[in-house]
Amino acid sequence: MNSPNPTSVAEAPRETPPRRRPIRLPRDRHAIVDSFFRFQSLFGLAAVFVIAIAVSPVRNGESVFLSSGNLANIVRAVSEIGIIAVGMTFVILIGGIDLSVGAVLGLAAVGSATLMVDSGLGILPTVLIVLLIGTAFGATQGAIVARLGIQSFIVTLAGLQAARGIARMWSGGLGIPIAYGDGPQEAPEAFSTLSGSINGILPVPALLFLAIGVGALLVLRTTAFARHVYAIGGNEKAARLSGVPVRRVRITVFAIAGLLAALAGIIHAGQLNQGSPNDGAGYELDAIAAVVIGGTSLAGGSGSMGGTIAGALLLGILNNILALNNIDANVQLVVKGLVIVAAAALQKLRPRIA
């Protein structure tokens, strides 16, 4: 009995099933959903601004919230947190966290007061030394994370304690008041401009925050360094295999966070006319909140500087309108917590819908 020819079996005609056209959702819906998540911080900022206008107390027929003095107070209040949040954005984009920035602010405030009041240094040497201290502190933490492979949460938690300890030893555990003048134990009068405003409208700290925010925004949009930051946050192993200098970028990112925290400390000392080792307590949490509300993923690799700026302003407006309405401080903390959770929940929903 002859066996069947395998060639004839292989060449037997087969019925090909008809092609199914892929099911696609309308492009308009995709565009709307994508735009919502991409600009969620701006939508949130606009919503909180409108709500603040609606519930604002009215005095003499005018909204207290919309008064020029109150709006100036808002941007002044968010300037320090906003500057720290800019540095925190770089750290979170690579999938890290920096819990030491509040303590570095306190260290910088103490350093500013001590160098000018006790050591008699001028503004420029003081600012340069304090910024160098903050940058070196951040870079050291980044080097430990990058070279020893320890989680940034642990390293910066230890850094928080170390910075507080150094600040207390430097100041003797006491706040150092800043008096202005030309005599001994007095700081240069020009340092007081940090608590002033331009034309009586725009506070100097807010102007510095705006300049730093715009500069960081340009860096994230136009530089190779930014592409490396996003690549490390997205997939560190793939970034390393692609030739990205992971260690160097990680150290640089933490150095930037330390630098900006020190700058915020200088501004803080200028606004309060003192430097205390306890300054900046809890600022790291507000900075992280601003970054999360701004849409940056805590897992790294996704986020924007514009979102962080909007997130900082949203927190400032929220704090302001709650205070104007004499809401209990404990209730204010609960409301802020709910806002942060809502922002984090939106991040989890984005890949499922968009």
Helices and strands as residue ranges (DSSP letters): H 6-10, H 27-38, H 40-55, E 58-59, E 62-63, H 68-93, H 101-113, I 114-118, H 123-148, H 152-171, E 176-177, G 189-195, E 197-198, E 202-203, H 204-222, H 224-234, H 236-241, H 246-272, E 274-275, H 283-293, H 305-324, H 329-353
